[in-house]
Amino acid sequence: MSMNRFGYMLAAMCCWIMTAQAQPVFKGGAAALDQFIASKIIYPDFASANCIAADIKVSFVVNKAGKVTEAKVTQGPGIDLDEEAVRVIKLTSGKWTMPSGYDHPVRLVLPIRFRPDQARCQNRQGPMMSMQEAIAAYQKRQELENAVTNYYINKYKGTADSQKEGTILALKTQLGFDEELYKELLDRADQKYKQGDTEGACKDWNFIKNTGSDMADSFIAKYCK
């Protein structure tokens, strides 16, 4: 069980979809797997801000070399917790061992359990959202974020409608896209990069760029080829 800076706690457990003879083993055992996942989780902004609890089931394949492929959510609320659950499963790649003499890929399912710290959430300002409300709010925010990023992607190409810039700037203010948020995103990207997740870090750096900031440009130029 671990707690991050937002006051959340996480636990993980495994359920294997296979025969016992074919079962891959995480190096160090189940306790090591739990510890590894807990140490890698970086709680995404929306879920942490809204005290959202969820069980995310991630399906993935382990091959004979212990590599992880085809990681995907099979059960989740469809918010940012889903993406984070898949991300940490991918980080387990290369840390599995297959029983001697067994060389067929095996599909596993790992439930990642996100639980908010009740003490922190009780002190949270404003009413708690139901899961349905949270999903709707997340989808609405995604629509607004997409409007911003699409505008700047087109602006960099020289194809944006400049008359819409005032609307986009207002959206950025509404969404809280400011220097403080960008610093948090840079910190999150740095954590991912240090975990060996260059893909995840580049996604965060490009998000910063595609919302009209140059604060991540040097990282993109250096690490995101």
N, C-alpha and C positions, 0 to 999 in steps of 0.2 A: 504494500500500500504506500503510495507516495502522494505528496501535496506540492503543487506548484505555486508560483507567486500570486495567482488569482485565488488561491484557497481551495482548489479542487483536489479531489482524491481520485485515484485510478486503481482498479484491480483488473487482472486479466486471468482467464483460465482457458483451457483447451478442451475441445471435443473433437475427436478424430473420426474422419469418415474413411475407414479402411479396415482391413483385417489386422489383427494384432501382430502377425508375422511381418507385415509390410510397414510397420509404423516407424517413420523417421523420428529421431530424437534430437531435440535442441541441445547443443553442446553445453554440458553443465546441468541439464535436467530442467524440470518444470519450474523450480524456484528461480533458476538462472534466467529462464525465459520471462517470467513475471518481472524480475528485476530489470532486465534489459528493456522491456517495453516501457516500464514506468520511467526509466531514465531517459528515454528518447522522446516521450510525448511532449509536444509543445502545444498547449491548449489554444485552439483557434479563437479569434476575437469574439465572434458572434455568440458562440455557446458559452464562453466564459462570462461575457457581460450580462447574459440573461439567465445564468444559473440553470442550464439545461442538463438534465441527466439522460443518458441513453445507453443501450447495449447495441453495439455495432458488430454484426457478424461478417467476418471477412473470409472469403474463400480464396485459396491459393494453391499452387502446385509446387511441390518440392521434387527436383530431379535427383539422379543418382549422385551428382556432385554437391548436393545440398543447396543448390541455387533456387531462389524463389522466382516464379513466373506467374502470370495470369492472376495477379491479385485483384480482387474486386469485392465490393460490398454486396452481400446477398440479403442483408436485412439491416436497415438503418433509416433514420428520419429524413435523409435527403438534405441535411444541412452540413456545415463545415466539419462537424465531427466525423462524418463519413470519410472525407478526404484525409484527415489526419490518421484515422485508423488504418487506411490502406498504406499510407506513407510509412508508418512504423513497421508494418508487416514486411514491406519491401526491404527495410533495413536489416531484417533477420537473414537475408540472403547470404548463403555461404556459411551459415552457422548451424546447419542441420547435418546430421549423419544418418545414412541409410543402413539398415541391417546388412551384414555381410552376405554377399551373394545375391542381393536384391537390387536390380538395376532399372526397375520400371518407375516412372514418375508417379507420385501419389498426391491426390488432392486432399487438403486439410481444410478445416473450418475453425477459426479462432475467434471467439467472442471477446471484444474489447469493451470493458465496462467503464463508462465515465460517470462519476458521481460527484455532485457539488458538495462543498462543505456547508452543512446546514447552518452553522453559526454565522458564517459570512453571508449566506443568502437571506437569513432572517433579518440582517441589518441592511439589506439592500433597499435602496429607495425605489418606490413605485411597486405596483402589483406584479406578481409573478405571472408569466404567460403559460397557457396550456401548450402542449406539444403542437396542436393544430395551429394555434396562434403563432407559435414560434416558427413553424414551417412557412406560414403565409408571410410573416414579417421578413424572414430570410429571403424568400423568393422575390419579394418586392425590392429589398435592398439590392439583390443581384441584378435586377432589371435596371435600377438606377446606376449601379456601378458599371454595367455593360454600356449604358448610354455614354458615360464619361470616357471609358477606355476606347470605345469605338470612335469617338470624336478625335481623341488624341492620336490614335493609330492612323486615322485618315489625315490628320493635320500634318504628321510627319511625312506622309506620302504626298502632301500638297493637294489633297482632294476634299478637305473638310469645308463645310459651309461656315465661313467666318461669322456670319450673322447669328449663329447659334452659340457663340462663345460665351455671351452673357448668361445664357441659360445654363451652360455647362459649369461656369464658375459658381452659380447659385447652387447647383446640385452638389458640387464639391464642398461647399460650406455646409449644406444640409447633411451630408454624409460624414462630415468631420475630417475631410482630407486636408490636414495641415501639417506643419513641421513636426509637431509632437507625435502625430500618428506615424509619419514617415520614419521617425527615429525608432519607434516601436517595431515597425516592419523591417527596418534594417537590422535591428537586434535579432528578430526572429529568423531572418535570412542567414545571419551570421551563425546562429545556433545550428541551423540545418546544414550549412556548409561544413562546420566543424564535426558534424555527425557523419560526414561523407555523402550527404544528400545534395549534390550540386544541382541536380534537376529541380528540387524543391526550392533551393535558394534562388536559382535563376528565375523561377516563376514569381517569387516575391519581388525580386529586383525589377523584373519587367513590369510587374503590376505598378510599382512606384513610377516608373518611366511613363507608362501608359495612362497615368492619371495626371500627367502634366508637370512632374517634378524631375529635376536633373540630379537628385541626391544619390541615385543608384547607378548613374551612368558609368562611373569608373569601375564598379564591380562587374557590370555587364560586359564592358570592354575587355576586362581581364579574365573572367571566368566563364562567360556564356558565349561560346563560339558557335 
